[in-house]
Amino acid sequence: MTEPSIFTRILTGEIPGEIIAETDSLFALRDIAPQAPVHLLVIPKTQEYRSVAELAAGDPALLAELIAFAEKLAAEHTDDGDFRLVFNTGANAGQSVFHVHAHVLGGGLNERSVGA
């Protein structure tokens, strides 16, 4: 049996965390080490999928729901609704929690933006 991820432990209240929004299948938190003025995490309530690639293959409808939820949160938390959506996949790509999650980044990214 897999140990509960830190995200599952926050969701169940085992460890503290501020859930800022949720649906039946997703929840969102503020990142504890923000990389942008707005830096939110959107996380499926199931920890069945370790990466976005696994999620896309296993439940594309949940991935689409995650993206729509990210867009809604960006509209609520940024001035203009613009956002960057980042999925780290694998340890060498910066993934440290192997429970799929999206980083929603917004709020003045163009000053330090890399890539287009």
N, C-alpha and C positions, 0 to 999 in steps of 0.2 A: 504494500500500500504506500502511496506517495504521501510524503509529509505535506501539510497545508502550506501554501506559499504565504509570503508576508501579506499579499493582497487578500487572500482568503482569510487570514487571521485578522486583518483590519475589518473586513466585511462582517465577520462573526462577532466582532467586539472583543476578541481575545487580546488584541493590542490596540492602543489608541490610534485614531486617524479620523480626519474630518472628511466624511463623504459629502461632497457638495451637490451631487445629483445622482439619481438612479432610476432605472427602469426595471422591468421584471427580469431582464437578462444581463444588464450592464450597470456599472457604477463608475463614478468619477471622483478623483482626489486631486488636490494641489500637489505638485511635485515638491519633495522636501529639499531638493537642491536645484532650484529653478535656473534654467538656461535662457530665459526670456522673461519680459515683464508679465506675460501670461504663460504659464506652463502647467498644464493639466494632464492627468493620466486618465485614459478611458480603458476600462478593464471588464472583460466578461466575468460574470459571476462564477462560471465554471472554470476550473483550472485544467480542463481536459486538453487544451491546446497550448503547447509550449511556445510556438512562434506564429507569426502572421501567415507563413507558408502552410503550416498545419491547419490553421483556422480556415484559410481559403479553400484548401482541399476538403476539409471535413465538414464545414458549415458555412458556405458562402453567404447564406442569408444573414447569419449572425455578423459576418464581416461587414456586409452592407449596412446593417443596423448600427454597428459600431461607428462607421464613417458618418452616417447621418446624425448620430448622437454627438459626435465630435464637432460637426458643423453647427449644430444647435448651440452647443456650449461656447464655441468661438463667437457666435453672434451675440450671446449673452455677456461674455466676459471681455471682449475687445471692443474698441471704439468703432471699428469699421467692418468687423466680421471676417477679416482676412486672417488666415492661419496657415501654418505648416503642420503636416501630419507625418510623424516619424515612427517607424517600427524598427527597433534594433533586433537583428536575427542572428543569434550566435554570440558566444563569449568574445570572439575576436572583433565583433562589430559593436561591442559595447553593451550587449544584453547581460544584465546581472540578475534579473529575476525571470525564471523560465516559466512564466505564466503570461501568455500573450497580453500585451498592453500597447496602447498607442499614446505617444506624446503629442499633445496639442499645444503648439507654440504660436504666440501672437503678441501683438502690441509693440510696434516699432522695430521689427526685425530687419528692415531694409538698411539700417545703419550698420549692421554687422553681418549681413546675409552672405552666405557662401552658396554659389550656384544659383541657377534661375529656374 
